[in-house]
């Protein structure tokens, strides 16, 4: 099997949205290659996001402007202490209920 074409440098070091990659000339077949992980629909990365911060960075590439990180996630991003320790779940909210994420974040 042929080795996948190299990604532009900016996509090798952080998660990216497939739309961004297409603008930079990355082909659809390259985005389907097995060396990329899919942490969220429409998002690709070279490694699995392991921490809450990494998962937030991956989700932010597809997050609508009217959404924001909330609850324990926001506290962790601001390095605030949490009773009972940190949470591995990423919390996201929207100004409009109908616009809330319908996928697991």
C-alpha positions, 0 to 999 in steps of 0.5 A: 500500500502506498504511503499517504502524501504528507500533510501541510505542516500546520495540519501535522501539529494540531487538529484541523477541520476537513474544510480547512484542509480542502482549501489547502489542497488536501484531497478527500482520499488523504483525509480518509487515510488510516494515519489520521484519527477522527475525534469529531465529525469533520475533524482530523488529527495525527494523534488521539486527543488525550486531555480535555485541553486537546479535545477542546482544541480539536472540537474548536475547529468545528465549533460554531461561533455561538457555542462555548465551553462550559461548566467543568470544562471551562473551569479546567481550561482556566486552571481553576480547582474543581471539587472532586478533581477534573472531568474528562467530559467536554461540556459545550453550550449554546445561546440557543437551545435548538443550536446545542450540539447533538453529538458527544463532545 
